[in-house]
């Protein structure tokens, strides 16, 4: 297996990989924003923008040349959440609103920039391993290599919006702590409706998880 930063020449290949992998994410399973193998412009435009930050990591099966997994990493800057929440008013997709009202709402409440006195945060936005490569420690390796990229790029804080139980366990194993969390079954939208009742265990919580960097003793 070969790990590397995602080169620009493989951006489209990563997008195609995620088109198959992302629909298995717990929130998407419950809400149905994206379908497996079908282009999802709303998310794929964000994924491409993230790739252009130049911080993402991929792993290639050297025997076949195919992507075995990806850590899609991007930069979050102070004010980005508020800007994104404003831009969301022009998006008609109810499914998109349901997912990002949850994510943006908890991030705004946590206010990591002021708490940790930083103006930018390294975000691990999507962590995905192809089903046939799971159980080999690839996800943890992608996480650890992403942390190295973050430190080399001068970040002081790494953050994960961990919507999956399995992502949460990997994050904990490499030293991230839970900054804030929401029980899916208890979350209500702006109309007071509980919209995540279809999320199945063990994916019971969405956790905002962080780790300070550059402070190793």
matplotlib code that plots the C-alpha trace (Angstrom):
import matplotlib.pyplot as plt

x = [0.0, 1.3, 0.2, 0.6, -0.9, -3.6, -2.1, -4.1, -4.0, -6.1, -8.8, -11.5, -10.6, -11.0, -14.4, -15.5, -14.3, -16.3, -19.3, -19.4, -18.2, -19.8, -23.5, -22.7, -22.1, -24.7, -26.3, -26.6, -28.1, -30.7, -31.4, -30.7, -28.9, -26.6, -27.1, -24.3, -22.6, -24.7, -23.1, -24.1, -23.2, -23.8, -21.3, -18.8, -18.2, -17.3, -15.1, -13.2, -12.7, -11.3, -8.9, -7.6, -6.4, -3.7, -3.9, -5.7, -4.2, -4.9, -3.7, -3.3, -3.2, 0.1, -1.0, -4.1, -3.5, -6.9, -7.8, -8.1, -9.0, -9.0, -8.7, -10.3, -8.7, -9.3, -8.8, -11.5, -11.1, -12.7, -16.1, -16.4, -19.3, -21.3, -20.6, -21.7, -24.9, -25.8, -25.0, -27.2, -30.3, -29.9, -29.8, -33.2, -32.3, -34.1, -31.7, -28.7, -30.2, -30.9, -27.3, -25.6, -27.9, -26.7, -23.0, -22.9, -25.0, -22.8, -19.6, -20.9, -21.9, -18.5, -16.7, -13.3, -11.5, -12.0, -11.6, -8.2, -7.1, -6.5, -7.5, -7.4, -8.2, -7.2, -10.4, -10.5, -13.8, -14.1, -12.4, -13.2, -11.7, -13.0, -14.9, -12.5, -9.6, -11.1, -9.7, -6.1, -5.6, -5.7, -8.2, -5.9, -2.9, -4.7, -5.6, -2.0, -0.6, -3.1, -2.0, 1.6, 0.4, -1.4, 1.7, 4.0, 1.6, 1.7, -1.8, -2.3, -5.6, -7.1, -10.9, -13.2, -17.0, -17.2, -20.7, -19.8, -19.1, -16.1, -14.6, -15.1, -13.2, -10.3, -10.2, -10.0, -7.2, -5.0, -5.7, -8.7, -11.2, -14.9, -15.5, -19.3, -21.8, -25.4, -27.6, -29.1, -32.4, -32.8, -31.8, -34.6, -34.7, -35.8, -39.5, -39.0, -39.0, -36.7, -35.2, -32.5, -34.6, -33.5, -29.8, -29.0, -26.7, -23.9, -24.0, -25.8, -24.0, -22.4, -19.2, -17.1, -13.6, -10.4, -6.7, -4.1, -0.9, 2.6, 2.4, 4.0, 6.1]
y = [0.0, 3.5, 6.6, 10.1, 13.5, 13.6, 15.1, 17.4, 14.9, 12.5, 14.9, 13.6, 10.1, 10.8, 12.5, 9.3, 7.1, 9.2, 9.0, 5.3, 5.5, 8.6, 7.4, 4.9, 7.8, 7.6, 11.0, 10.4, 7.0, 8.6, 11.6, 10.4, 13.5, 11.4, 8.0, 5.5, 6.0, 9.1, 12.6, 14.8, 18.3, 20.0, 17.9, 17.2, 20.9, 21.1, 18.1, 19.6, 22.8, 20.8, 18.9, 22.2, 23.1, 20.5, 18.7, 15.5, 12.1, 8.9, 5.3, 3.3, -0.4, -0.7, -4.1, -2.6, 1.1, 1.7, 4.0, 2.0, 5.0, 8.7, 11.4, 14.5, 17.4, 21.1, 24.4, 26.0, 29.7, 32.0, 33.1, 30.3, 28.7, 31.9, 32.5, 28.9, 29.3, 32.4, 30.8, 27.8, 30.1, 30.0, 26.1, 24.5, 20.9, 20.0, 17.1, 19.4, 21.7, 18.8, 17.7, 21.0, 22.7, 19.9, 20.3, 24.1, 24.6, 22.6, 24.1, 27.6, 26.8, 25.2, 28.4, 26.6, 29.6, 31.7, 28.8, 27.7, 31.2, 30.1, 31.7, 28.5, 24.8, 21.6, 19.8, 16.1, 16.2, 12.7, 9.5, 6.6, 3.2, 0.9, -2.0, -4.7, -3.0, -2.6, -4.3, -3.5, -0.3, 1.9, 4.4, 5.0, 5.3, 7.9, 9.8, 9.7, 10.8, 13.6, 14.8, 14.9, 17.0, 19.4, 19.8, 20.4, 23.0, 24.9, 24.1, 24.2, 22.4, 19.4, 18.9, 16.1, 16.2, 12.5, 11.4, 7.7, 5.6, 4.0, 7.4, 8.4, 5.3, 5.9, 9.5, 8.6, 6.1, 8.9, 11.3, 13.4, 14.4, 15.1, 18.9, 18.7, 16.0, 15.5, 12.4, 11.9, 10.7, 13.8, 16.4, 18.6, 20.8, 24.4, 23.2, 21.0, 17.8, 14.9, 14.0, 11.5, 8.8, 6.5, 6.6, 3.1, 2.0, 2.0, 5.5, 7.1, 10.4, 13.1, 14.2, 17.3, 16.1, 18.0, 17.7, 20.4, 20.1, 21.2, 20.7, 17.2, 16.7]
z = [0.0, -0.9, 1.1, -0.4, -0.5, -3.1, -6.3, -8.5, -11.3, -9.1, -7.8, -10.2, -9.3, -5.6, -6.3, -8.2, -5.3, -2.8, -5.0, -4.2, -0.6, 1.0, 0.7, 3.5, 5.9, 8.8, 8.3, 4.5, 5.1, 7.3, 5.2, 1.6, 0.2, -2.1, -3.8, -4.4, -7.7, -8.6, -8.9, -6.0, -7.0, -3.7, -1.9, -4.7, -5.3, -1.6, -1.9, -4.8, -2.9, 0.0, -2.3, -3.6, -0.1, -0.8, 2.5, 1.7, 2.0, 0.0, 0.0, -3.2, -3.7, -5.6, -7.0, -8.7, -8.7, -7.2, -4.3, -1.0, 1.2, 1.5, 4.3, 2.8, 4.7, 4.5, 6.2, 8.4, 9.0, 11.5, 10.1, 7.7, 9.5, 9.6, 5.9, 5.1, 7.1, 5.2, 1.9, 2.8, 2.6, -1.2, -1.3, -1.8, -0.8, 2.4, 2.9, 2.6, 5.2, 7.6, 7.5, 7.7, 10.2, 12.6, 11.7, 11.5, 14.6, 16.9, 15.4, 15.9, 19.5, 20.3, 19.0, 18.7, 17.3, 20.3, 22.8, 21.4, 20.2, 16.6, 13.2, 11.2, 12.0, 10.2, 9.4, 8.6, 6.8, 5.3, 6.4, 4.1, 3.5, 0.7, 2.1, 0.8, 2.6, 6.0, 9.1, 8.1, 10.2, 7.1, 8.6, 11.6, 9.3, 7.2, 10.4, 11.7, 8.3, 8.2, 11.6, 10.3, 7.4, 9.8, 12.0, 9.0, 7.6, 10.9, 12.3, 16.1, 16.1, 14.3, 14.2, 13.1, 12.7, 13.7, 12.6, 12.6, 15.7, 13.9, 13.1, 16.7, 18.0, 15.6, 16.6, 20.3, 19.6, 18.2, 21.0, 20.0, 22.7, 22.4, 22.5, 22.1, 21.1, 20.0, 20.4, 16.9, 18.3, 20.4, 17.7, 16.5, 13.4, 13.3, 13.3, 16.3, 14.4, 15.2, 11.8, 12.7, 14.2, 11.3, 12.3, 13.4, 16.3, 17.0, 15.4, 18.3, 18.5, 16.4, 18.1, 17.5, 18.3, 18.6, 19.3, 20.0, 17.9, 18.5, 22.3, 22.5, 25.7]

ax = plt.figure().add_subplot(projection="3d")
ax.plot(x, y, z, "-o")
ax.set_aspect("equal")
plt.show()
